[in-house]
Amino acid sequence: MKSDMDRKLRDFLGAKTAKSFADVLGFETVGELLRHYPRRYLKKGELTPFDELEIGDQATVNGRVKKVTARALDSKIEIKPDQVHRFRKQRTITKVVVTDGRNDLEIAFFNQPWLLTKLTPGTAALFWGEVTKFRDILQLKGPGTEILDEENLTEAEIERRARPFRPLYPATSKLSTATIERSIKIVLDSLDERVEDSIPDLVLRDEKLLGLREALQKVHLPDTEKDIHDAQRRFRFEEALVMQTILAQRRAVTDALNAVPRPRKSGGLLDEFDQRLPFELTEGQAEVGEEIFADLARPHPMHRLLQGEVGSGKTVVALRAMLSVVDNGGQAALLAPTEVLAVQHHKTLTKMLGDLAEQGMLGGAENATKVALLTGSLNAAGRRTAMLDAAGGAAGIVVGTHALLEDKVQFADLGLVVVDEQHRFGVEQRAALSAKSGENTPHVLVMTATPIPRTVAMTVFGDLAVSTLTQLPAGRSPIQSSVVPAKEKPDWLQRAWTRVREEVGKGHQVYVVCPRIGDDVKNAGDEEGEFVEGEEEKGKKQQARPPISVLQVADALGEILHDLRVEILHGRLPAEEKDAVMSRFAAGDVDVLIATTVIEVGVDVPNASTMVIMDADRFGISQLHQLRGRVGRGKVPGLCLLVTDLWAGSRSYGRLEAVASTTDGFELSRIDLETRREGDVLGVAQSGRRSSLKMLSVLRDEDVILAARHVATSIVSVDAELAEYPALRAVVRSALESETTEYLEKT
């Protein structure tokens, strides 16, 4: 039997109005309309007769305009109705005398001269504000008004419009908030008192939540602020419950899959590697390692997110997990988002393992394995060798890009997939991996150097267990950061280049990072001619130049740094040349490296003390934090200079000041996410979809998300198919079918 929430709007509103909702907002059912919540509320006072008004009350009155006048405050000129347009940008006062037939009330509206043409004598309207008295004349302070004469309103409609809280809805020019409000009232009046609720009765009682019918009434037609608060709290919990139920079901599906247990073994590669480590693992690295080993020992696939600060030692943790799998006869694949990073990871792992990565080679350790690299830039022979090593099992570790998922790439026994930098696997990718592992599913470890607030991790990565590294390994030096306003204080930029020379003079090395390469304006991070927020001169927005490039900066610094060893690095250089440049810089044969963000992740040069980031406002907060993490990696204190043409006081300049003020990645992540829309946080804005969250904020509502996660986990643990909860099952199914929650599948 179809519930009221599933019924068609045309059954309640008529075909014409229902078609408007379908065409404009895409709403066809009662549920879709009733879940179109007010974006805010117009707070009025209680509808009060004129002769019962009391000083200090917030009140609403229903009266007719008796007289209206307007004048300019500066020139004292009286404004005529046909002159209103001339005074729109001037300070004005419009005085309206309203009557109920016996008593008068005077109301003053500032800087709203157009009311002179709207509130003409005889017009019926609602007026609200704080009741005051001046020279024995009652007035309304901070007034608002709504004209009633434009529609044929009943007494009941006037009463409804005069409610203390008037809902204002997301609307369009084709579908006004008044039409939406009126339609919702019609539907609510026709709705059954008992509506099937997606939140189980026991949960409603335990969490002290309103039932669905009562919540809908109070969110759309509130009488008090408590009504609004209680209704919104209920709908925030419902949204969190739906999302967490989906994620709990995902976890249940993963837990039901088969995986080959890969428990830690004594006397293998892992033990040998640990004995050779030239440093002690941090307490965090050791603890996270034990969490991962416990997961790998289970007969069900691990699905874990490893997050940590730049330089917190995630690579070591991931390598130890891979070695545990290799010790058990399996293979591990490390997937990087770009070829450059794949190559860097391959070099890092090979260097860390030493002769443990030289199976079959002269000087290789007795129990060594191979670390293969598989990228698109390999020549045919190199690619064929890497694929044979993966398919035959000779390569215990295979590093590459997502090309590793291609059908033609096969593994002898793929036991673990490590994914670098937030590249999650959706359903299709997991199926592709499973196919490479026969009947068993590989364990999955997702790594990110971008700290993720707990609420976002529970929401976007909610089907993953989360491990966090917060400690930095011993020996890491502090990093000082400063904003360099090059346009406002050009001498500061000159001082920056002097500082570069000083650092090189001390035997240190320097990065100069630019947003683009420079051989083609179209590869800029911003389109030419885009306006940069906050870039103003004499109060006017200035057209932004293209972001500065590696080639421009190299040319400009040619004379300033003429006696230093300067080289450039960017993604368009041939692979061999990129490797050669990076090798020379790592060896100390290059003083200043002018580069794009190819150095953002994976580059480890302990002697690099300074980074100058040009057009720093063109980068996001998290990216700036990651770039900055390339310096201060040894015993030399780090320095990061954020160069910008923006003027102090703009929002983008404020972001740079935030980066300069702290090296706490989690604090910066919170600041970064607070400046974004919810859709950006959830990863749906970039795809053109809307976030499905209407009430819930993943940044603000941690307590709600935690409570919903606990409830969802409890429900799914005993009833994964939600057979006993048909209303919740229907809402979950609707969410999964909606484009607005597609990020749960694809991000």
C-alpha positions in Angstrom: 0.0 0.0 0.0 1.4 3.4 -1.0 2.0 5.8 1.9 0.9 9.4 1.9 4.5 10.5 1.3 4.6 8.6 -1.9 1.3 10.0 -3.3 1.4 12.3 -6.3 1.1 16.0 -5.8 -1.6 16.3 -8.4 -3.9 14.4 -6.0 -3.7 17.3 -3.6 -2.8 20.4 -5.6 -4.4 19.9 -8.9 -2.7 19.2 -12.3 -1.6 22.7 -13.1 0.2 23.5 -9.7 1.6 19.9 -9.6 3.1 20.4 -13.1 4.8 23.6 -11.9 6.5 21.8 -9.1 7.6 19.0 -11.4 8.9 21.4 -14.1 10.6 23.9 -11.8 11.8 21.8 -8.8 11.5 18.3 -10.0 9.0 17.4 -7.3 6.2 14.9 -8.1 5.4 13.4 -4.7 4.1 14.6 -1.4 7.4 13.5 0.3 9.5 15.5 -2.1 7.5 18.7 -1.4 7.3 18.3 2.4 11.1 17.7 2.5 11.7 21.0 0.8 12.4 22.7 4.1 12.4 26.5 4.8 15.8 28.1 4.2 15.0 30.5 7.0 12.1 32.1 9.0 10.8 35.6 9.1 10.3 36.3 12.8 7.2 38.3 13.5 5.3 39.1 16.6 1.9 37.7 17.6 -1.1 39.0 15.6 -2.5 41.7 17.9 -5.4 44.1 17.7 -4.3 47.8 17.7 -5.9 48.6 21.0 -4.0 45.7 22.8 -0.5 46.7 21.7 1.9 47.2 24.6 5.2 49.0 24.5 8.2 46.6 24.1 6.2 43.8 22.5 7.1 42.2 19.2 3.8 42.3 17.4 2.1 41.9 14.1 -0.9 44.0 13.1 -3.4 43.8 10.2 -4.4 47.2 8.9 -5.0 49.5 5.9 -2.7 52.2 4.8 -4.1 55.6 5.7 -1.2 57.8 4.5 2.3 57.4 3.0 5.1 59.9 2.4 8.8 59.7 1.6 11.7 62.0 1.6 15.5 62.0 1.2 17.3 62.3 4.5 20.2 64.4 3.3 18.5 66.8 1.0 15.1 66.8 2.8 13.5 66.6 -0.7 10.0 65.0 -0.7 9.9 62.0 -3.0 7.0 61.7 -5.5 5.9 58.2 -6.6 7.2 58.7 -10.1 10.7 59.7 -8.7 11.3 56.6 -6.7 14.0 55.2 -9.0 16.1 58.4 -8.6 16.5 57.8 -4.9 17.2 54.1 -4.7 20.8 54.6 -3.7 20.2 57.5 -1.3 19.3 57.6 2.4 15.6 57.9 2.6 12.7 57.5 5.1 9.2 56.3 4.1 6.5 57.0 6.7 3.3 55.0 6.6 0.2 55.6 8.8 -1.8 52.4 9.3 -5.3 52.2 10.7 -7.7 49.5 11.9 -10.6 52.0 11.5 -10.4 53.3 15.1 -6.7 53.5 16.0 -3.6 54.6 14.0 -0.1 53.4 14.0 2.9 55.1 12.5 5.7 53.1 10.8 9.0 54.4 9.4 10.9 52.4 6.8 14.5 53.5 6.0 16.1 53.2 2.6 13.0 51.5 1.0 11.6 54.4 -1.2 9.8 51.9 -3.5 7.3 51.2 -0.7 5.8 54.6 -1.7 4.4 52.9 -4.8 3.4 49.7 -3.0 1.8 50.8 0.2 -0.7 53.2 -1.4 -3.6 54.6 0.7 -6.3 51.9 1.1 -3.8 49.0 0.8 -4.4 46.1 3.2 -1.2 44.7 4.7 0.5 43.0 7.6 3.1 45.0 9.6 5.4 43.8 12.3 8.1 45.0 14.6 8.7 46.2 18.2 6.0 48.4 19.6 7.4 51.8 20.7 5.8 55.3 21.3 7.1 58.7 20.2 5.2 61.9 21.1 2.2 59.8 22.1 2.1 58.1 18.7 2.4 54.3 18.6 5.1 53.1 16.2 6.8 49.9 15.1 10.6 49.7 15.3 12.5 47.6 12.8 9.4 47.0 10.8 8.5 44.5 8.1 5.5 44.3 5.9 3.5 42.0 3.6 0.8 43.3 1.3 -2.4 41.3 1.4 -4.4 43.1 -1.3 -2.6 41.4 -4.2 -4.4 38.1 -3.6 -8.0 37.1 -2.6 -7.1 35.9 0.8 -9.4 34.3 3.3 -9.4 35.1 7.0 -7.6 31.7 7.6 -5.0 32.7 5.1 -4.4 36.0 6.8 -4.1 34.2 10.2 -1.6 31.8 8.7 0.5 34.6 7.2 0.5 36.4 10.5 2.0 33.5 12.4 4.9 34.5 14.6 7.3 32.6 12.2 6.9 32.9 8.5 8.8 30.2 6.5 10.8 31.4 3.5 11.6 28.6 1.0 14.3 28.1 -1.7 12.3 29.5 -4.6 12.5 30.7 -8.2 11.0 33.4 -10.3 8.6 30.8 -11.6 7.6 29.3 -8.3 7.5 31.8 -5.4 8.0 31.1 -1.7 4.3 32.1 -1.1 3.1 29.5 -3.6 5.3 26.9 -2.0 4.1 27.8 1.5 0.5 27.7 0.4 0.9 24.3 -1.3 2.7 22.8 1.7 -0.2 24.0 4.0 -2.7 22.3 1.7 -0.8 19.0 1.7 -0.2 19.1 5.5 -3.9 19.7 6.1 -4.7 16.6 4.0 -2.0 14.3 5.5 -2.9 11.5 7.8 -2.1 12.1 11.5 0.0 8.9 11.4 2.7 8.9 8.7 5.0 6.0 8.3 8.3 7.0 9.9 11.7 6.1 8.6 13.1 6.4 12.2 12.0 3.4 14.3 9.8 4.1 17.3 12.4 2.9 19.8 15.0 5.2 18.4 12.6 8.2 18.5 12.1 7.5 22.2 15.8 6.9 23.0 17.0 10.0 21.1 14.0 12.1 22.2 13.0 13.0 18.6 9.8 14.2 17.1 7.8 11.8 15.0 7.7 12.5 11.3 4.1 13.9 11.2 4.8 16.3 14.1 8.2 17.3 12.8 6.7 18.2 9.3 4.1 20.3 11.0 6.6 22.2 13.2 9.2 22.7 10.5 6.7 24.3 8.1 4.3 25.9 10.5 6.2 26.7 13.7 4.7 28.6 16.6 7.9 28.9 18.6 11.7 28.8 18.2 11.6 25.5 20.0 9.3 24.0 17.4 11.9 24.9 14.7 14.8 23.6 16.8 13.1 20.3 17.6 12.0 19.7 14.0 15.4 20.5 12.5 17.1 18.2 15.1 14.8 15.4 14.0 15.5 15.9 10.3 19.3 16.2 10.9 19.3 12.9 12.7 17.2 11.3 9.9 19.7 12.4 7.2 22.6 11.2 9.3 20.8 7.8 9.9 20.1 7.3 6.2 23.7 8.0 5.3 25.2 5.9 8.1 22.8 3.0 7.4 24.1 3.0 3.8 27.7 3.0 5.1 26.9 0.3 7.7 25.5 -1.9 4.9 28.7 -1.4 2.9 30.8 -2.4 5.9 28.5 -5.5 6.4 29.0 -6.4 2.7 32.8 -6.0 3.0 32.8 -8.1 6.3 31.0 -10.9 4.5 33.5 -11.1 1.7 36.3 -13.6 1.8 39.9 -12.6 2.0 43.1 -14.7 2.5 44.4 -14.0 6.1 47.9 -12.5 6.0 49.0 -12.6 9.6 52.4 -11.3 10.6 55.0 -14.0 10.4 58.3 -14.3 12.3 61.6 -14.5 10.5 60.4 -13.0 7.2 60.9 -9.8 5.2 59.0 -7.7 7.7 61.2 -8.7 10.6 64.4 -8.1 8.6 63.2 -4.7 7.5 62.3 -3.7 11.1 65.7 -4.7 12.3 67.4 -2.6 9.6 65.4 0.6 10.2 67.8 3.4 11.0 65.2 5.0 13.3 62.6 4.0 15.9 59.0 3.9 14.8 56.9 6.6 16.5 54.3 5.4 19.0 51.6 6.2 16.5 53.3 4.2 13.7 53.6 1.2 15.9 50.0 1.4 17.1 48.6 1.8 13.6 50.8 -1.0 12.4 49.3 -3.3 14.9 45.8 -2.3 13.9 46.6 -3.1 10.3 48.2 -6.4 11.1 45.1 -7.4 13.1 43.0 -6.6 10.0 45.2 -8.5 7.7 45.0 -11.6 9.9 41.2 -11.8 9.5 39.5 -13.9 6.8 37.6 -10.8 5.6 39.1 -7.9 3.7 40.6 -4.9 5.5 39.1 -1.6 4.4 41.1 1.1 6.3 41.9 4.8 5.8 45.4 5.9 7.0 45.6 9.6 7.4 48.5 11.6 8.7 50.3 14.9 8.6 52.8 15.5 5.8 56.0 13.7 7.0 54.2 11.6 9.6 55.6 8.3 8.2 52.6 6.8 6.4 54.9 5.3 3.7 56.8 3.2 6.3 53.5 2.0 7.8 52.2 1.0 4.4 55.4 -0.7 3.4 55.3 -2.8 6.6 51.8 -3.9 5.7 52.9 -4.8 2.2 55.8 -6.9 3.6 53.5 -8.8 5.9 51.4 -9.8 2.8 54.6 -10.8 0.9 55.7 -12.9 3.8 52.5 -14.8 3.4 53.1 -15.5 -0.2 50.9 -12.7 -1.5 51.5 -9.5 -3.5 50.8 -5.9 -2.8 49.9 -3.1 -5.3 50.6 0.5 -4.6 48.4 2.8 -6.7 49.4 6.5 -7.1 47.3 9.2 -8.7 50.0 10.3 -11.2 52.9 8.8 -13.0 55.3 11.2 -11.3 54.2 10.1 -7.9 54.3 6.4 -8.9 57.9 6.8 -10.0 58.7 8.5 -6.7 57.0 5.9 -4.7 58.9 3.2 -6.5 62.2 4.9 -5.8 61.3 5.4 -2.2 60.3 1.8 -1.6 63.3 0.5 -3.4 65.7 2.7 -1.4 64.0 1.8 1.9 64.2 -1.9 1.2 67.8 -1.9 -0.2 68.9 -5.5 -1.0 65.5 -6.7 0.2 64.1 -5.5 -3.1 66.8 -7.2 -5.2 65.5 -10.7 -5.7 67.5 -12.6 -8.3 70.1 -9.8 -8.4 73.8 -10.0 -7.5 74.0 -8.9 -3.9 70.3 -9.3 -3.2 69.2 -10.6 0.2 68.3 -14.3 0.5 64.7 -13.7 1.1 64.4 -10.6 -1.1 61.4 -9.7 -3.3 61.0 -7.5 -6.4 59.5 -4.0 -6.5 58.1 -3.6 -10.0 57.0 -0.3 -11.6 54.2 -0.2 -14.2 53.4 3.1 -15.8 52.3 4.2 -19.3 55.7 5.9 -20.0 57.6 2.6 -19.8 59.0 1.2 -23.0 57.5 -2.0 -24.4 60.2 -4.2 -22.9 60.0 -2.6 -19.5 56.2 -2.9 -19.5 56.3 -6.5 -20.6 58.9 -7.4 -17.8 56.8 -5.7 -15.1 53.6 -7.4 -16.2 55.3 -10.8 -16.3 56.8 -10.2 -12.8 53.3 -9.3 -11.5 51.5 -12.2 -13.2 54.2 -14.7 -12.2 54.5 -13.6 -8.6 58.2 -12.6 -8.8 57.2 -9.0 -7.9 55.9 -9.0 -4.4 55.2 -5.3 -4.7 53.9 -3.6 -7.8 53.8 0.2 -8.0 51.8 2.1 -10.7 48.8 4.2 -11.5 45.2 3.1 -11.9 46.4 1.4 -15.1 47.1 -1.5 -12.7 43.3 -2.2 -12.8 43.3 -2.9 -16.5 42.2 -6.4 -17.5 45.5 -7.2 -19.1 47.4 -6.6 -15.9 47.3 -9.8 -13.8 48.6 -10.8 -10.4 49.6 -14.3 -9.2 48.1 -13.6 -5.7 47.0 -10.0 -5.0 46.6 -9.7 -1.3 46.7 -5.9 -0.6 46.0 -2.8 -2.5 47.4 0.5 -1.1 45.8 3.6 -2.6 47.7 6.9 -2.3 46.1 10.3 -1.8 42.4 9.9 -1.2 41.7 7.9 -4.4 38.9 5.8 -3.1 37.6 2.7 -4.9 34.0 2.5 -5.8 32.0 -0.6 -6.6 33.4 -1.0 -10.1 37.0 -0.8 -9.0 36.5 -3.2 -6.2 35.0 -5.7 -8.6 38.0 -5.3 -10.9 40.3 -6.0 -8.0 38.3 -9.0 -6.9 38.5 -10.4 -10.4 42.3 -10.3 -10.1 42.2 -12.2 -6.8 40.0 -15.1 -7.8 37.4 -15.9 -5.2 39.1 -13.7 -2.6 39.0 -10.0 -2.2 42.2 -8.1 -1.5 42.7 -6.0 1.6 42.6 -2.3 0.9 44.5 0.5 2.6 43.7 4.1 1.6 46.3 6.8 2.4 45.9 10.5 2.6 48.2 13.3 3.7 45.3 15.7 3.9 44.0 15.6 7.5 40.3 14.9 7.5 38.1 16.0 10.4 36.4 13.2 12.2 32.9 14.1 11.1 34.0 14.1 7.4 35.8 10.8 7.8 32.7 9.3 9.3 30.5 10.6 6.5 32.6 10.5 3.3 34.8 7.6 4.4 32.3 6.0 6.7 32.7 2.5 5.3 36.4 2.5 6.1 38.0 2.0 9.5 40.2 5.1 10.2 43.7 5.2 11.6 45.4 8.5 12.2 49.1 9.4 12.6 49.6 12.7 14.5 53.2 12.4 15.6 56.1 13.5 13.4 59.2 11.3 13.4 62.1 12.4 15.5 64.5 14.8 13.8 61.8 16.8 11.9 62.5 20.6 12.2 59.9 23.3 12.8 58.7 25.3 9.8 58.2 29.1 9.9 55.7 30.5 7.4 55.1 34.1 6.3 52.9 35.9 3.8 54.7 38.1 1.3 52.3 40.8 -0.2 54.3 41.4 -3.3 52.1 44.1 -4.7 51.4 46.0 -1.5 55.1 45.7 -0.3 57.4 44.9 -3.2 60.5 45.3 -1.0 59.3 42.2 0.9 59.6 40.2 -2.3 63.1 41.5 -2.9 63.9 40.5 0.6 62.6 37.0 -0.1 65.1 36.5 -3.0 67.9 37.8 -0.7 66.8 35.2 1.8 67.0 32.5 -0.9 70.7 33.5 -1.6 71.4 33.5 2.2 70.1 29.9 2.5 72.1 28.7 -0.4 75.1 30.5 1.1 74.6 28.3 4.2 74.8 25.2 2.1 71.0 24.7 2.0 68.6 24.3 -1.0 65.4 26.0 -2.0 62.2 25.2 -3.9 60.3 27.9 -5.8 56.8 26.6 -6.6 54.6 28.1 -9.4 50.9 27.3 -10.3 51.6 26.5 -14.0 54.3 25.6 -16.5 54.1 28.6 -18.8 54.4 27.5 -22.3 50.6 27.7 -22.8 48.3 30.2 -21.0 45.4 27.7 -21.2 47.1 25.4 -18.7 46.7 28.0 -16.0 44.9 27.0 -12.9 42.5 30.0 -13.5 41.1 31.1 -16.9 42.6 34.3 -18.2 40.5 37.2 -17.2 38.9 35.6 -14.2 38.4 37.9 -11.2 40.4 36.9 -8.2 38.4 37.4 -4.9 39.7 40.3 -2.9 42.0 41.7 -5.5 40.9 45.3 -5.5 42.3 48.6 -6.2 40.4 51.8 -5.2 37.4 49.7 -4.4 37.1 48.1 -7.8 37.7 44.5 -8.8 40.7 44.2 -11.0 41.0 41.7 -13.9 43.3 38.9 -12.8 46.4 38.1 -14.8 47.1 34.4 -15.6 48.8 32.6 -12.8 52.6 33.0 -12.8 54.5 30.2 -14.4 57.7 28.2 -14.0 59.2 29.6 -17.2 58.3 33.2 -16.3 59.9 32.9 -12.8 63.0 31.2 -14.2 63.4 34.0 -16.7 62.9 36.7 -14.0 65.3 35.1 -11.6 68.0 34.6 -14.2 69.8 37.8 -13.3 69.0 37.8 -9.5 70.3 34.3 -9.0 72.7 34.3 -11.9 75.6 32.7 -9.9 73.5 29.9 -8.4 72.7 26.5 -9.8 69.0 26.9 -10.9 67.0 24.2 -12.7 63.3 23.7 -13.6 61.0 20.8 -13.1 57.4 20.2 -14.4 55.2 17.4 -15.5 55.7 18.0 -19.2 59.4 17.1 -19.2 60.3 13.7 -20.5 60.4 11.1 -17.7 64.2 10.6 -18.0 64.8 14.4 -17.7 62.5 14.7 -14.7 64.3 11.9 -13.0 67.7 13.4 -13.7 66.7 16.9 -12.4 65.2 15.4 -9.2 68.2 13.2 -8.7 70.6 16.2 -9.1 68.5 18.2 -6.6 68.4 15.3 -4.1 72.2 14.9 -4.5 72.8 18.6 -3.7 73.9 19.5 -7.2 71.1 22.0 -7.7 70.7 25.1 -5.4 67.2 26.3 -6.5 64.6 24.1 -8.1 61.7 26.1 -9.8 58.9 23.7 -10.1 55.2 23.1 -10.4 53.3 21.0 -7.8 55.0 17.8 -9.1 57.1 18.1 -5.9 54.0 18.2 -3.7 54.1 14.6 -2.5 56.9 12.0 -2.2 59.9 14.3 -2.6 62.3 14.0 0.4 65.4 16.2 0.4 66.4 16.8 4.0 68.8 19.6 2.9 66.0 21.7 1.5 65.4 24.5 4.0 63.2 27.0 2.1 60.2 27.1 -0.2 58.9 30.2 -2.0 55.3 29.6 -3.3 54.4 32.1 -6.0 50.8 33.2 -6.4 50.1 31.2 -3.3 46.4 32.4 -3.3 45.9 30.1 -6.4 46.4 27.0 -4.2 44.0 25.5 -1.6 44.8 25.5 2.1 45.5 21.7 2.2 47.7 21.9 -0.9 49.8 24.7 0.6 50.2 22.7 3.7 51.4 19.6 1.7 53.8 21.7 -0.4 55.2 23.3 2.8 55.9 19.8 4.1 58.7 19.4 1.6 61.0 21.6 3.7 62.1 21.1 7.3 62.5 17.4 6.7 66.0 17.2 8.2 67.9 19.0 11.0 67.6 22.4 9.2 64.6 24.6 10.3 62.2 25.2 7.4 61.0 28.5 6.0 57.9 28.9 3.7 57.2 32.2 2.0 53.7 32.6 0.6 53.9 35.2 -2.2 50.6 36.9 -3.3 49.5 40.0 -5.2 46.3 40.2 -3.1 45.7 43.0 -0.7 45.4 42.4 3.1 41.8 42.0 4.2 40.5 39.9 1.4 39.1 36.4 2.1 41.8 34.7 0.1 44.6 36.7 1.8 43.0 35.5 5.1 43.4 31.9 4.0 47.1 32.5 3.5 47.4 34.1 6.9 45.7 31.0 8.4 48.3 28.7 6.7 51.1 31.0 8.0 49.7 30.9 11.5 49.8 27.2 12.2 51.4 23.9 11.0 48.6 21.9 12.5 47.2 20.1 9.5 43.9 19.2 11.2 43.3 22.8 12.2 44.0 23.9 8.7 41.7 21.2 7.3 38.9 22.4 9.6 39.4 26.0 8.4 39.5 24.9 4.8 36.3 22.9 5.0 34.5 25.7 6.9 35.0 28.0 4.0 33.5 25.5 1.5 29.9 24.5 0.7 28.6 21.2 2.0 28.7 19.8 -1.6 32.4 20.6 -1.8 33.1 18.8 1.4 31.2 15.7 0.2 32.8 15.8 -3.2 29.6 16.3 -5.2 30.0 20.0 -6.2 32.8 19.3 -8.7 30.6 16.8 -10.5 27.7 19.2 -10.9 25.5 17.3 -8.5 23.8 18.7 -5.4 24.5 17.5 -1.9 21.6 15.4 -0.5 22.0 17.0 2.9 19.5 19.7 3.6 19.6 20.0 7.4 22.8 18.1 8.4 26.2 19.7 8.4 29.0 17.2 8.4 31.3 19.8 9.9 28.9 21.0 12.7 26.8 18.0 13.7 29.4 15.5 15.1 27.2 14.5 18.0 24.3 13.8 15.6 26.4 11.8 13.2 27.9 9.7 16.1 24.5 8.9 17.5 23.2 8.0 14.0 26.2 5.8 13.3 25.7 3.9 16.6 22.0 3.3 15.7 22.7 2.4 12.1 25.4 -0.1 13.1 23.1 -1.7 15.7 20.2 -2.1 13.2 22.3 -3.4 10.3 24.1 -5.9 12.6 20.9 -7.8 13.1 18.9 -6.9 10.0 21.3 -5.9 7.1 18.4 -5.9 4.6 16.2 -3.7 6.8 13.3 -6.2 6.5 11.9 -5.1 9.9 12.2 -1.4 9.0 10.4 -1.0 5.6 10.1 2.8 6.0 13.9 3.2 6.6 14.6 0.7 3.8 12.5 2.9 1.4 14.3 6.1 2.3 17.7 4.3 2.0 16.7 2.9 -1.4 15.6 6.4 -2.6 18.9 7.9 -1.4 20.9 5.2 -3.3 18.9 5.8 -6.5 19.3 9.6 -6.3 22.0 11.3 -8.2 22.5 13.6 -5.3 24.1 10.8 -3.2 26.0 9.2 -6.1 29.2 10.4 -4.3 28.7 7.5 -1.9 29.4 5.2 -4.8 31.8 7.0 -6.9 34.1 9.3 -4.9 
